[in-house]
Amino acid sequence: MGDVAKDLAAGTVGGAAQLICGHPFDTIKVKLQSQPAPLPGQLPKYSGAFDAVKQTIAAEGPRGLYKGMGAPLATVAAFNAVLFTVRGQMETLVRSNPGAPLTVDQQVVCGAGAGVAVSILACPTELIKCRLQAQSALAGSETATVAVKYGGPMDVARHVLKSEGGMRGLFKGLVPTMGREIPGNAIMFGVYEALKQKFAGGTDTSGLSRGSLIVAGGLAGASFWFLVYPTDVIKSVIQVDDHRNPKFSGSFDAFRKIRATEGFKGLYKGFGPAMARSVPANAACFLAYEMTRSALG
């Protein structure tokens, strides 16, 4: 139980560092993902990431870049604690001998297992966050959703529970969430371990510098998003879809319709901000986790 408590504490600190560094990038990503496709002859609401930043600050001030942060901030402790704790417990299961270093393949398995667990926590949190982040991007569309103006995370939760099927409504988008978290965390932890071992010149990575941990964590986070980004787009559009008049019947329907109307580039809307976020945010997360875990012994 001592290791569990240490993973809980270190995962919480790592998650807080990740959120503070990365949330503005995530806001822009969601705005670009969720903006309606323009009608023929019209321009999109945002021409790109920089335009989205400019419009957001002009309309909402700098605080607009942190919109929707309340939901993940409230659950960041639970999310990252579960992620790193489940990963740590899976390491115990797959390790050949007590204390033996894990191979990269074993880290991939541990990451996938952790991804299953965190999907359950991530789905309702992501739905609330995306609804708040996407409000201004959807403001020009003629769907019923834009008539709902949320005052904050609890307001979103109350509305979904009352008007969108109760608890089931909060888990809208669970399938693409799992399609993001399971392979994403598998590749992220695998890349992280592979880079650490490369930098260390062997399996003993305990003596790595902070700089090496930052590089390994940043590149590991980038690998996560590079692998699963289209799945994240599908998750976002499903979670902000109008409950009363939905555009999409499910993940595969969303994939088909996005590809048909916007081409494959539609599955990469907001990719730039996501990649720009992934490197510093995950570098901060892994560094904070490793330093906290080391300090706890």
Number of C-alpha atoms within 10 A of each C-alpha: 6 9 14 16 13 21 27 25 20 27 29 26 25 29 28 21 22 25 21 15 19 23 20 21 22 27 28 29 29 27 28 26 25 26 21 17 16 13 8 6 6 8 10 14 20 18 10 16 19 12 13 20 21 13 16 21 14 11 11 12 13 14 10 20 20 19 23 25 24 17 22 23 17 12 17 24 20 18 24 27 25 22 27 26 22 23 25 19 16 19 20 16 13 14 15 11 10 9 8 12 14 19 15 19 16 20 27 25 22 27 28 24 21 26 26 20 18 23 24 16 21 21 22 24 25 24 29 26 26 27 28 26 25 25 21 20 22 20 16 13 13 10 16 13 19 18 11 11 14 17 9 17 21 13 14 21 21 14 16 21 15 12 11 17 14 14 13 12 19 23 22 24 24 23 16 23 26 23 18 25 27 22 20 26 30 22 26 28 28 24 24 24 24 20 21 22 19 13 17 16 10 10 17 13 17 11 8 13 11 14 11 17 23 21 22 28 29 25 21 28 28 24 22 23 23 16 14 19 20 21 21 23 27 27 28 25 25 25 25 25 19 16 19 11 10 14 15 19 10 16 18 12 14 19 19 13 15 20 14 11 10 13 13 14 11 20 20 19 23 23 23 15 21 22 23 15 25 27 25 21 27 29 29 27 29 27 24 24 25 20 15 19 19 12 10 14 8
